[in-house]
Amino acid sequence: MTELNILLITLIMYIIAIYLYRKFRINWILAPTIVLWFVPIFIVENLFIVIFSVIMIIITIVIAFFNKEEDY
C-alpha cells in the first residue's frame, strides 16, 4: 500500500468515529481516534503535518476525557 492509501483509510476511520460520536454523544468513542493521529506522524515527513497531528492528539484527549457532558 502506498502512503496515500494508508492516510486515506485513516481519514475514513476518523470520519466514521466522529459521525458515531456526534450521533450517539458518547465520549469514549473518540478515545481510539487518538491512535489514528499517530499514523501521519510516522508516515509523513512534513513537519507541518507532524505538528498538526500532535495538536490534534491533544485536542482529542481533551474532548474525549475532559468533556463535562453526560454520557447517555
mmCIF file of the N, C-alpha and C atoms, coordinates in Angstrom:
data_MODEL
# 
_entry.id   MODEL 
# 
loop_
_atom_site.group_PDB 
_atom_site.id 
_atom_site.type_symbol 
_atom_site.label_atom_id 
_atom_site.label_alt_id 
_atom_site.label_comp_id 
_atom_site.label_asym_id 
_atom_site.label_entity_id 
_atom_site.label_seq_id 
_atom_site.pdbx_PDB_ins_code 
_atom_site.Cartn_x 
_atom_site.Cartn_y 
_atom_site.Cartn_z 
_atom_site.occupancy 
_atom_site.B_iso_or_equiv 
_atom_site.pdbx_formal_charge 
_atom_site.auth_seq_id 
_atom_site.auth_comp_id 
_atom_site.auth_asym_id 
_atom_site.auth_atom_id 
_atom_site.pdbx_PDB_model_num 
ATOM 1   N N  . MET A 1 1  ? 0.844   -1.187 0.000  1.00 0.00 ? 1  MET A N  1 
ATOM 2   C CA . MET A 1 1  ? 0.000   0.000  0.000  1.00 0.00 ? 1  MET A CA 1 
ATOM 3   C C  . MET A 1 1  ? 0.885   1.245  0.000  1.00 0.00 ? 1  MET A C  1 
ATOM 4   N N  . THR A 1 2  ? 0.414   2.243  -0.668 1.00 0.00 ? 2  THR A N  1 
ATOM 5   C CA . THR A 1 2  ? 1.157   3.491  -0.677 1.00 0.00 ? 2  THR A CA 1 
ATOM 6   C C  . THR A 1 2  ? 0.797   4.324  0.554  1.00 0.00 ? 2  THR A C  1 
ATOM 7   N N  . GLU A 1 3  ? 1.586   5.363  0.779  1.00 0.00 ? 3  GLU A N  1 
ATOM 8   C CA . GLU A 1 3  ? 1.329   6.241  1.924  1.00 0.00 ? 3  GLU A CA 1 
ATOM 9   C C  . GLU A 1 3  ? -0.026  6.918  1.800  1.00 0.00 ? 3  GLU A C  1 
ATOM 10  N N  . LEU A 1 4  ? -0.371  7.303  0.593  1.00 0.00 ? 4  LEU A N  1 
ATOM 11  C CA . LEU A 1 4  ? -1.649  7.978  0.379  1.00 0.00 ? 4  LEU A CA 1 
ATOM 12  C C  . LEU A 1 4  ? -2.825  7.070  0.705  1.00 0.00 ? 4  LEU A C  1 
ATOM 13  N N  . ASN A 1 5  ? -2.745  5.812  0.351  1.00 0.00 ? 5  ASN A N  1 
ATOM 14  C CA . ASN A 1 5  ? -3.823  4.867  0.672  1.00 0.00 ? 5  ASN A CA 1 
ATOM 15  C C  . ASN A 1 5  ? -3.969  4.687  2.177  1.00 0.00 ? 5  ASN A C  1 
ATOM 16  N N  . ILE A 1 6  ? -2.856  4.579  2.872  1.00 0.00 ? 6  ILE A N  1 
ATOM 17  C CA . ILE A 1 6  ? -2.905  4.419  4.331  1.00 0.00 ? 6  ILE A CA 1 
ATOM 18  C C  . ILE A 1 6  ? -3.512  5.657  4.983  1.00 0.00 ? 6  ILE A C  1 
ATOM 19  N N  . LEU A 1 7  ? -3.125  6.844  4.524  1.00 0.00 ? 7  LEU A N  1 
ATOM 20  C CA . LEU A 1 7  ? -3.684  8.075  5.072  1.00 0.00 ? 7  LEU A CA 1 
ATOM 21  C C  . LEU A 1 7  ? -5.167  8.207  4.746  1.00 0.00 ? 7  LEU A C  1 
ATOM 22  N N  . LEU A 1 8  ? -5.580  7.768  3.580  1.00 0.00 ? 8  LEU A N  1 
ATOM 23  C CA . LEU A 1 8  ? -6.997  7.812  3.224  1.00 0.00 ? 8  LEU A CA 1 
ATOM 24  C C  . LEU A 1 8  ? -7.830  6.873  4.092  1.00 0.00 ? 8  LEU A C  1 
ATOM 25  N N  . ILE A 1 9  ? -7.336  5.689  4.331  1.00 0.00 ? 9  ILE A N  1 
ATOM 26  C CA . ILE A 1 9  ? -8.031  4.737  5.201  1.00 0.00 ? 9  ILE A CA 1 
ATOM 27  C C  . ILE A 1 9  ? -8.139  5.299  6.616  1.00 0.00 ? 9  ILE A C  1 
ATOM 28  N N  . THR A 1 10 ? -7.070  5.916  7.087  1.00 0.00 ? 10 THR A N  1 
ATOM 29  C CA . THR A 1 10 ? -7.082  6.534  8.409  1.00 0.00 ? 10 THR A CA 1 
ATOM 30  C C  . THR A 1 10 ? -8.103  7.655  8.479  1.00 0.00 ? 10 THR A C  1 
ATOM 31  N N  . LEU A 1 11 ? -8.171  8.474  7.444  1.00 0.00 ? 11 LEU A N  1 
ATOM 32  C CA . LEU A 1 11 ? -9.144  9.564  7.403  1.00 0.00 ? 11 LEU A CA 1 
ATOM 33  C C  . LEU A 1 11 ? -10.576 9.041  7.415  1.00 0.00 ? 11 LEU A C  1 
ATOM 34  N N  . ILE A 1 12 ? -10.846 8.005  6.662  1.00 0.00 ? 12 ILE A N  1 
ATOM 35  C CA . ILE A 1 12 ? -12.189 7.414  6.637  1.00 0.00 ? 12 ILE A CA 1 
ATOM 36  C C  . ILE A 1 12 ? -12.568 6.861  8.005  1.00 0.00 ? 12 ILE A C  1 
ATOM 37  N N  . MET A 1 13 ? -11.623 6.197  8.662  1.00 0.00 ? 13 MET A N  1 
ATOM 38  C CA . MET A 1 13 ? -11.898 5.679  10.006 1.00 0.00 ? 13 MET A CA 1 
ATOM 39  C C  . MET A 1 13 ? -12.170 6.817  10.983 1.00 0.00 ? 13 MET A C  1 
ATOM 40  N N  . TYR A 1 14 ? -11.447 7.922  10.862 1.00 0.00 ? 14 TYR A N  1 
ATOM 41  C CA . TYR A 1 14 ? -11.650 9.069  11.744 1.00 0.00 ? 14 TYR A CA 1 
ATOM 42  C C  . TYR A 1 14 ? -13.017 9.707  11.495 1.00 0.00 ? 14 TYR A C  1 
ATOM 43  N N  . ILE A 1 15 ? -13.410 9.828  10.243 1.00 0.00 ? 15 ILE A N  1 
ATOM 44  C CA . ILE A 1 15 ? -14.721 10.410 9.908  1.00 0.00 ? 15 ILE A CA 1 
ATOM 45  C C  . ILE A 1 15 ? -15.851 9.535  10.445 1.00 0.00 ? 15 ILE A C  1 
ATOM 46  N N  . ILE A 1 16 ? -15.719 8.225  10.347 1.00 0.00 ? 16 ILE A N  1 
ATOM 47  C CA . ILE A 1 16 ? -16.726 7.318  10.899 1.00 0.00 ? 16 ILE A CA 1 
ATOM 48  C C  . ILE A 1 16 ? -16.820 7.476  12.413 1.00 0.00 ? 16 ILE A C  1 
ATOM 49  N N  . ALA A 1 17 ? -15.685 7.592  13.093 1.00 0.00 ? 17 ALA A N  1 
ATOM 50  C CA . ALA A 1 17 ? -15.694 7.762  14.547 1.00 0.00 ? 17 ALA A CA 1 
ATOM 51  C C  . ALA A 1 17 ? -16.334 9.087  14.949 1.00 0.00 ? 17 ALA A C  1 
ATOM 52  N N  . ILE A 1 18 ? -16.054 10.152 14.212 1.00 0.00 ? 18 ILE A N  1 
ATOM 53  C CA . ILE A 1 18 ? -16.670 11.451 14.504 1.00 0.00 ? 18 ILE A CA 1 
ATOM 54  C C  . ILE A 1 18 ? -18.176 11.393 14.274 1.00 0.00 ? 18 ILE A C  1 
ATOM 55  N N  . TYR A 1 19 ? -18.598 10.722 13.217 1.00 0.00 ? 19 TYR A N  1 
ATOM 56  C CA . TYR A 1 19 ? -20.031 10.568 12.951 1.00 0.00 ? 19 TYR A CA 1 
ATOM 57  C C  . TYR A 1 19 ? -20.723 9.819  14.098 1.00 0.00 ? 19 TYR A C  1 
ATOM 58  N N  . LEU A 1 20 ? -20.113 8.718  14.550 1.00 0.00 ? 20 LEU A N  1 
ATOM 59  C CA . LEU A 1 20 ? -20.702 7.956  15.654 1.00 0.00 ? 20 LEU A CA 1 
ATOM 60  C C  . LEU A 1 20 ? -20.729 8.772  16.943 1.00 0.00 ? 20 LEU A C  1 
ATOM 61  N N  . TYR A 1 21 ? -19.690 9.565  17.174 1.00 0.00 ? 21 TYR A N  1 
ATOM 62  C CA . TYR A 1 21 ? -19.659 10.417 18.364 1.00 0.00 ? 21 TYR A CA 1 
ATOM 63  C C  . TYR A 1 21 ? -20.776 11.453 18.310 1.00 0.00 ? 21 TYR A C  1 
ATOM 64  N N  . ARG A 1 22 ? -20.951 12.094 17.159 1.00 0.00 ? 22 ARG A N  1 
ATOM 65  C CA . ARG A 1 22 ? -21.985 13.127 17.035 1.00 0.00 ? 22 ARG A CA 1 
ATOM 66  C C  . ARG A 1 22 ? -23.393 12.527 17.111 1.00 0.00 ? 22 ARG A C  1 
ATOM 67  N N  . LYS A 1 23 ? -23.554 11.320 16.591 1.00 0.00 ? 23 LYS A N  1 
ATOM 68  C CA . LYS A 1 23 ? -24.878 10.698 16.589 1.00 0.00 ? 23 LYS A CA 1 
ATOM 69  C C  . LYS A 1 23 ? -25.281 10.208 17.980 1.00 0.00 ? 23 LYS A C  1 
ATOM 70  N N  . PHE A 1 24 ? -24.367 9.527  18.688 1.00 0.00 ? 24 PHE A N  1 
ATOM 71  C CA . PHE A 1 24 ? -24.714 8.912  19.965 1.00 0.00 ? 24 PHE A CA 1 
ATOM 72  C C  . PHE A 1 24 ? -24.242 9.704  21.177 1.00 0.00 ? 24 PHE A C  1 
ATOM 73  N N  . ARG A 1 25 ? -23.396 10.722 20.979 1.00 0.00 ? 25 ARG A N  1 
ATOM 74  C CA . ARG A 1 25 ? -22.890 11.588 22.066 1.00 0.00 ? 25 ARG A CA 1 
ATOM 75  C C  . ARG A 1 25 ? -22.221 10.781 23.183 1.00 0.00 ? 25 ARG A C  1 
ATOM 76  N N  . ILE A 1 26 ? -21.410 9.832  22.810 1.00 0.00 ? 26 ILE A N  1 
ATOM 77  C CA . ILE A 1 26 ? -20.669 9.018  23.780 1.00 0.00 ? 26 ILE A CA 1 
ATOM 78  C C  . ILE A 1 26 ? -19.196 9.388  23.656 1.00 0.00 ? 26 ILE A C  1 
ATOM 79  N N  . ASN A 1 27 ? -18.612 9.904  24.734 1.00 0.00 ? 27 ASN A N  1 
ATOM 80  C CA . ASN A 1 27 ? -17.249 10.429 24.683 1.00 0.00 ? 27 ASN A CA 1 
ATOM 81  C C  . ASN A 1 27 ? -16.196 9.357  24.438 1.00 0.00 ? 27 ASN A C  1 
ATOM 82  N N  . TRP A 1 28 ? -16.407 8.149  24.922 1.00 0.00 ? 28 TRP A N  1 
ATOM 83  C CA . TRP A 1 28 ? -15.362 7.136  24.798 1.00 0.00 ? 28 TRP A CA 1 
ATOM 84  C C  . TRP A 1 28 ? -15.178 6.652  23.361 1.00 0.00 ? 28 TRP A C  1 
ATOM 85  N N  . ILE A 1 29 ? -16.092 7.021  22.456 1.00 0.00 ? 29 ILE A N  1 
ATOM 86  C CA . ILE A 1 29 ? -15.907 6.676  21.044 1.00 0.00 ? 29 ILE A CA 1 
ATOM 87  C C  . ILE A 1 29 ? -14.704 7.424  20.470 1.00 0.00 ? 29 ILE A C  1 
ATOM 88  N N  . LEU A 1 30 ? -14.417 8.602  20.996 1.00 0.00 ? 30 LEU A N  1 
ATOM 89  C CA . LEU A 1 30 ? -13.293 9.394  20.495 1.00 0.00 ? 30 LEU A CA 1 
ATOM 90  C C  . LEU A 1 30 ? -11.941 8.896  20.992 1.00 0.00 ? 30 LEU A C  1 
ATOM 91  N N  . ALA A 1 31 ? -11.906 8.153  22.072 1.00 0.00 ? 31 ALA A N  1 
ATOM 92  C CA . ALA A 1 31 ? -10.626 7.715  22.646 1.00 0.00 ? 31 ALA A CA 1 
ATOM 93  C C  . ALA A 1 31 ? -9.769  6.901  21.661 1.00 0.00 ? 31 ALA A C  1 
ATOM 94  N N  . PRO A 1 32 ? -10.307 5.940  20.928 1.00 0.00 ? 32 PRO A N  1 
ATOM 95  C CA . PRO A 1 32 ? -9.449  5.202  19.980 1.00 0.00 ? 32 PRO A CA 1 
ATOM 96  C C  . PRO A 1 32 ? -8.954  6.043  18.807 1.00 0.00 ? 32 PRO A C  1 
ATOM 97  N N  . THR A 1 33 ? -9.603  7.174  18.538 1.00 0.00 ? 33 THR A N  1 
ATOM 98  C CA . THR A 1 33 ? -9.140  8.005  17.428 1.00 0.00 ? 33 THR A CA 1 
ATOM 99  C C  . THR A 1 33 ? -7.810  8.679  17.729 1.00 0.00 ? 33 THR A C  1 
ATOM 100 N N  . ILE A 1 34 ? -7.422  8.700  18.985 1.00 0.00 ? 34 ILE A N  1 
ATOM 101 C CA . ILE A 1 34 ? -6.109  9.256  19.343 1.00 0.00 ? 34 ILE A CA 1 
ATOM 102 C C  . ILE A 1 34 ? -5.008  8.470  18.637 1.00 0.00 ? 34 ILE A C  1 
ATOM 103 N N  . VAL A 1 35 ? -5.178  7.177  18.541 1.00 0.00 ? 35 VAL A N  1 
ATOM 104 C CA . VAL A 1 35 ? -4.182  6.330  17.869 1.00 0.00 ? 35 VAL A CA 1 
ATOM 105 C C  . VAL A 1 35 ? -4.109  6.655  16.380 1.00 0.00 ? 35 VAL A C  1 
ATOM 106 N N  . LEU A 1 36 ? -5.232  7.038  15.787 1.00 0.00 ? 36 LEU A N  1 
ATOM 107 C CA . LEU A 1 36 ? -5.245  7.351  14.356 1.00 0.00 ? 36 LEU A CA 1 
ATOM 108 C C  . LEU A 1 36 ? -4.371  8.558  14.028 1.00 0.00 ? 36 LEU A C  1 
ATOM 109 N N  . TRP A 1 37 ? -4.195  9.463  14.980 1.00 0.00 ? 37 TRP A N  1 
ATOM 110 C CA . TRP A 1 37 ? -3.372  10.643 14.726 1.00 0.00 ? 37 TRP A CA 1 
ATOM 111 C C  . TRP A 1 37 ? -1.883  10.331 14.744 1.00 0.00 ? 37 TRP A C  1 
ATOM 112 N N  . PHE A 1 38 ? -1.500  9.156  15.208 1.00 0.00 ? 38 PHE A N  1 
ATOM 113 C CA . PHE A 1 38 ? -0.087  8.768  15.165 1.00 0.00 ? 38 PHE A CA 1 
ATOM 114 C C  . PHE A 1 38 ? 0.333   8.292  13.770 1.00 0.00 ? 38 PHE A C  1 
ATOM 115 N N  . VAL A 1 39 ? -0.608  7.903  12.940 1.00 0.00 ? 39 VAL A N  1 
ATOM 116 C CA . VAL A 1 39 ? -0.282  7.403  11.598 1.00 0.00 ? 39 VAL A CA 1 
ATOM 117 C C  . VAL A 1 39 ? 0.450   8.460  10.766 1.00 0.00 ? 39 VAL A C  1 
ATOM 118 N N  . PRO A 1 40 ? -0.074  9.706  10.666 1.00 0.00 ? 40 PRO A N  1 
ATOM 119 C CA . PRO A 1 40 ? 0.667   10.698 9.870  1.00 0.00 ? 40 PRO A CA 1 
ATOM 120 C C  . PRO A 1 40 ? 2.032   11.054 10.469 1.00 0.00 ? 40 PRO A C  1 
ATOM 121 N N  . ILE A 1 41 ? 2.160   10.942 11.775 1.00 0.00 ? 41 ILE A N  1 
ATOM 122 C CA . ILE A 1 41 ? 3.447   11.267 12.406 1.00 0.00 ? 41 ILE A CA 1 
ATOM 123 C C  . ILE A 1 41 ? 4.525   10.314 11.926 1.00 0.00 ? 41 ILE A C  1 
ATOM 124 N N  . PHE A 1 42 ? 4.195   9.040  11.787 1.00 0.00 ? 42 PHE A N  1 
ATOM 125 C CA . PHE A 1 42 ? 5.199   8.056  11.407 1.00 0.00 ? 42 PHE A CA 1 
ATOM 126 C C  . PHE A 1 42 ? 5.346   7.886  9.897  1.00 0.00 ? 42 PHE A C  1 
ATOM 127 N N  . ILE A 1 43 ? 4.330   8.280  9.132  1.00 0.00 ? 43 ILE A N  1 
ATOM 128 C CA . ILE A 1 43 ? 4.382   8.063  7.685  1.00 0.00 ? 43 ILE A CA 1 
ATOM 129 C C  . ILE A 1 43 ? 4.869   9.299  6.932  1.00 0.00 ? 43 ILE A C  1 
ATOM 130 N N  . VAL A 1 44 ? 4.347   10.468 7.286  1.00 0.00 ? 44 VAL A N  1 
ATOM 131 C CA . VAL A 1 44 ? 4.651   11.689 6.547  1.00 0.00 ? 44 VAL A CA 1 
ATOM 132 C C  . VAL A 1 44 ? 5.858   12.382 7.177  1.00 0.00 ? 44 VAL A C  1 
ATOM 133 N N  . GLU A 1 45 ? 6.747   12.874 6.333  1.00 0.00 ? 45 GLU A N  1 
ATOM 134 C CA . GLU A 1 45 ? 7.943   13.545 6.835  1.00 0.00 ? 45 GLU A CA 1 
ATOM 135 C C  . GLU A 1 45 ? 7.816   15.066 6.836  1.00 0.00 ? 45 GLU A C  1 
ATOM 136 N N  . ASN A 1 46 ? 6.631   15.570 6.610  1.00 0.00 ? 46 ASN A N  1 
ATOM 137 C CA . ASN A 1 46 ? 6.387   17.002 6.601  1.00 0.00 ? 46 ASN A CA 1 
ATOM 138 C C  . ASN A 1 46 ? 6.207   17.485 8.044  1.00 0.00 ? 46 ASN A C  1 
ATOM 139 N N  . LEU A 1 47 ? 6.985   18.493 8.438  1.00 0.00 ? 47 LEU A N  1 
ATOM 140 C CA . LEU A 1 47 ? 6.944   18.987 9.807  1.00 0.00 ? 47 LEU A CA 1 
ATOM 141 C C  . LEU A 1 47 ? 5.593   19.602 10.153 1.00 0.00 ? 47 LEU A C  1 
ATOM 142 N N  . PHE A 1 48 ? 4.969   20.286 9.203  1.00 0.00 ? 48 PHE A N  1 
ATOM 143 C CA . PHE A 1 48 ? 3.651   20.879 9.439  1.00 0.00 ? 48 PHE A CA 1 
ATOM 144 C C  . PHE A 1 48 ? 2.614   19.808 9.775  1.00 0.00 ? 48 PHE A C  1 
ATOM 145 N N  . ILE A 1 49 ? 2.623   18.717 9.046  1.00 0.00 ? 49 ILE A N  1 
ATOM 146 C CA . ILE A 1 49 ? 1.687   17.618 9.287  1.00 0.00 ? 49 ILE A CA 1 
ATOM 147 C C  . ILE A 1 49 ? 1.937   16.997 10.663 1.00 0.00 ? 49 ILE A C  1 
ATOM 148 N N  . VAL A 1 50 ? 3.188   16.835 11.031 1.00 0.00 ? 50 VAL A N  1 
ATOM 149 C CA . VAL A 1 50 ? 3.526   16.250 12.336 1.00 0.00 ? 50 VAL A CA 1 
ATOM 150 C C  . VAL A 1 50 ? 3.045   17.157 13.465 1.00 0.00 ? 50 VAL A C  1 
ATOM 151 N N  . ILE A 1 51 ? 3.278   18.456 13.361 1.00 0.00 ? 51 ILE A N  1 
ATOM 152 C CA . ILE A 1 51 ? 2.828   19.401 14.392 1.00 0.00 ? 51 ILE A CA 1 
ATOM 153 C C  . ILE A 1 51 ? 1.304   19.425 14.464 1.00 0.00 ? 51 ILE A C  1 
ATOM 154 N N  . PHE A 1 52 ? 0.639   19.407 13.319 1.00 0.00 ? 52 PHE A N  1 
ATOM 155 C CA . PHE A 1 52 ? -0.817  19.367 13.295 1.00 0.00 ? 52 PHE A CA 1 
ATOM 156 C C  . PHE A 1 52 ? -1.339  18.102 13.971 1.00 0.00 ? 52 PHE A C  1 
ATOM 157 N N  . SER A 1 53 ? -0.704  16.981 13.719 1.00 0.00 ? 53 SER A N  1 
ATOM 158 C CA . SER A 1 53 ? -1.137  15.713 14.322 1.00 0.00 ? 53 SER A CA 1 
ATOM 159 C C  . SER A 1 53 ? -0.971  15.737 15.840 1.00 0.00 ? 53 SER A C  1 
ATOM 160 N N  . VAL A 1 54 ? 0.118   16.308 16.324 1.00 0.00 ? 54 VAL A N  1 
ATOM 161 C CA . VAL A 1 54 ? 0.330   16.403 17.775 1.00 0.00 ? 54 VAL A CA 1 
ATOM 162 C C  . VAL A 1 54 ? -0.726  17.301 18.404 1.00 0.00 ? 54 VAL A C  1 
ATOM 163 N N  . ILE A 1 55 ? -1.039  18.412 17.757 1.00 0.00 ? 55 ILE A N  1 
ATOM 164 C CA . ILE A 1 55 ? -2.090  19.299 18.264 1.00 0.00 ? 55 ILE A CA 1 
ATOM 165 C C  . ILE A 1 55 ? -3.432  18.579 18.279 1.00 0.00 ? 55 ILE A C  1 
ATOM 166 N N  . MET A 1 56 ? -3.727  17.814 17.249 1.00 0.00 ? 56 MET A N  1 
ATOM 167 C CA . MET A 1 56 ? -4.990  17.078 17.193 1.00 0.00 ? 56 MET A CA 1 
ATOM 168 C C  . MET A 1 56 ? -5.047  15.967 18.242 1.00 0.00 ? 56 MET A C  1 
ATOM 169 N N  . ILE A 1 57 ? -3.913  15.362 18.570 1.00 0.00 ? 57 ILE A N  1 
ATOM 170 C CA . ILE A 1 57 ? -3.883  14.371 19.650 1.00 0.00 ? 57 ILE A CA 1 
ATOM 171 C C  . ILE A 1 57 ? -4.277  15.031 20.959 1.00 0.00 ? 57 ILE A C  1 
ATOM 172 N N  . ILE A 1 58 ? -3.710  16.202 21.235 1.00 0.00 ? 58 ILE A N  1 
ATOM 173 C CA . ILE A 1 58 ? -4.023  16.921 22.474 1.00 0.00 ? 58 ILE A CA 1 
ATOM 174 C C  . ILE A 1 58 ? -5.491  17.334 22.503 1.00 0.00 ? 58 ILE A C  1 
ATOM 175 N N  . ILE A 1 59 ? -6.008  17.842 21.406 1.00 0.00 ? 59 ILE A N  1 
ATOM 176 C CA . ILE A 1 59 ? -7.416  18.258 21.349 1.00 0.00 ? 59 ILE A CA 1 
ATOM 177 C C  . ILE A 1 59 ? -8.344  17.066 21.533 1.00 0.00 ? 59 ILE A C  1 
ATOM 178 N N  . THR A 1 60 ? -8.033  15.944 20.912 1.00 0.00 ? 60 THR A N  1 
ATOM 179 C CA . THR A 1 60 ? -8.876  14.758 21.038 1.00 0.00 ? 60 THR A CA 1 
ATOM 180 C C  . THR A 1 60 ? -8.867  14.222 22.464 1.00 0.00 ? 60 THR A C  1 
ATOM 181 N N  . ILE A 1 61 ? -7.720  14.252 23.132 1.00 0.00 ? 61 ILE A N  1 
ATOM 182 C CA . ILE A 1 61 ? -7.643  13.823 24.536 1.00 0.00 ? 61 ILE A CA 1 
ATOM 183 C C  . ILE A 1 61 ? -8.514  14.716 25.403 1.00 0.00 ? 61 ILE A C  1 
ATOM 184 N N  . VAL A 1 62 ? -8.455  16.013 25.184 1.00 0.00 ? 62 VAL A N  1 
ATOM 185 C CA . VAL A 1 62 ? -9.257  16.951 25.979 1.00 0.00 ? 62 VAL A CA 1 
ATOM 186 C C  . VAL A 1 62 ? -10.742 16.716 25.750 1.00 0.00 ? 62 VAL A C  1 
ATOM 187 N N  . ILE A 1 63 ? -11.146 16.538 24.516 1.00 0.00 ? 63 ILE A N  1 
ATOM 188 C CA . ILE A 1 63 ? -12.568 16.317 24.223 1.00 0.00 ? 63 ILE A CA 1 
ATOM 189 C C  . ILE A 1 63 ? -13.037 14.970 24.759 1.00 0.00 ? 63 ILE A C  1 
ATOM 190 N N  . ALA A 1 64 ? -12.228 13.937 24.593 1.00 0.00 ? 64 ALA A N  1 
ATOM 191 C CA . ALA A 1 64 ? -12.667 12.590 24.972 1.00 0.00 ? 64 ALA A CA 1 
ATOM 192 C C  . ALA A 1 64 ? -12.707 12.384 26.481 1.00 0.00 ? 64 ALA A C  1 
ATOM 193 N N  . PHE A 1 65 ? -11.733 12.939 27.196 1.00 0.00 ? 65 PHE A N  1 
ATOM 194 C CA . PHE A 1 65 ? -11.625 12.610 28.618 1.00 0.00 ? 65 PHE A CA 1 
ATOM 195 C C  . PHE A 1 65 ? -12.024 13.740 29.561 1.00 0.00 ? 65 PHE A C  1 
ATOM 196 N N  . PHE A 1 66 ? -12.026 14.977 29.109 1.00 0.00 ? 66 PHE A N  1 
ATOM 197 C CA . PHE A 1 66 ? -12.321 16.097 30.000 1.00 0.00 ? 66 PHE A CA 1 
ATOM 198 C C  . PHE A 1 66 ? -13.563 16.857 29.617 1.00 0.00 ? 66 PHE A C  1 
ATOM 199 N N  . ASN A 1 67 ? -14.394 16.270 28.778 1.00 0.00 ? 67 ASN A N  1 
ATOM 200 C CA . ASN A 1 67 ? -15.643 16.885 28.387 1.00 0.00 ? 67 ASN A CA 1 
ATOM 201 C C  . ASN A 1 67 ? -16.656 16.688 29.517 1.00 0.00 ? 67 ASN A C  1 
ATOM 202 N N  . LYS A 1 68 ? -17.341 17.743 29.891 1.00 0.00 ? 68 LYS A N  1 
ATOM 203 C CA . LYS A 1 68 ? -18.256 17.692 31.038 1.00 0.00 ? 68 LYS A CA 1 
ATOM 204 C C  . LYS A 1 68 ? -19.661 17.207 30.689 1.00 0.00 ? 68 LYS A C  1 
ATOM 205 N N  . GLU A 1 69 ? -19.930 16.927 29.416 1.00 0.00 ? 69 GLU A N  1 
ATOM 206 C CA . GLU A 1 69 ? -21.263 16.431 29.048 1.00 0.00 ? 69 GLU A CA 1 
ATOM 207 C C  . GLU A 1 69 ? -21.458 15.026 29.584 1.00 0.00 ? 69 GLU A C  1 
ATOM 208 N N  . GLU A 1 70 ? -22.690 14.733 29.938 1.00 0.00 ? 70 GLU A N  1 
ATOM 209 C CA . GLU A 1 70 ? -23.026 13.417 30.468 1.00 0.00 ? 70 GLU A CA 1 
ATOM 210 C C  . GLU A 1 70 ? -23.184 12.410 29.334 1.00 0.00 ? 70 GLU A C  1 
ATOM 211 N N  . ASP A 1 71 ? -22.717 11.168 29.569 1.00 0.00 ? 71 ASP A N  1 
ATOM 212 C CA . ASP A 1 71 ? -22.948 10.094 28.610 1.00 0.00 ? 71 ASP A CA 1 
ATOM 213 C C  . ASP A 1 71 ? -24.365 9.564  28.815 1.00 0.00 ? 71 ASP A C  1 
ATOM 214 N N  . TYR A 1 72 ? -24.944 9.122  27.749 1.00 0.00 ? 72 TYR A N  1 
ATOM 215 C CA . TYR A 1 72 ? -26.304 8.559  27.847 1.00 0.00 ? 72 TYR A CA 1 
ATOM 216 C C  . TYR A 1 72 ? -26.234 7.087  28.102 1.00 0.00 ? 72 TYR A C  1 
# 
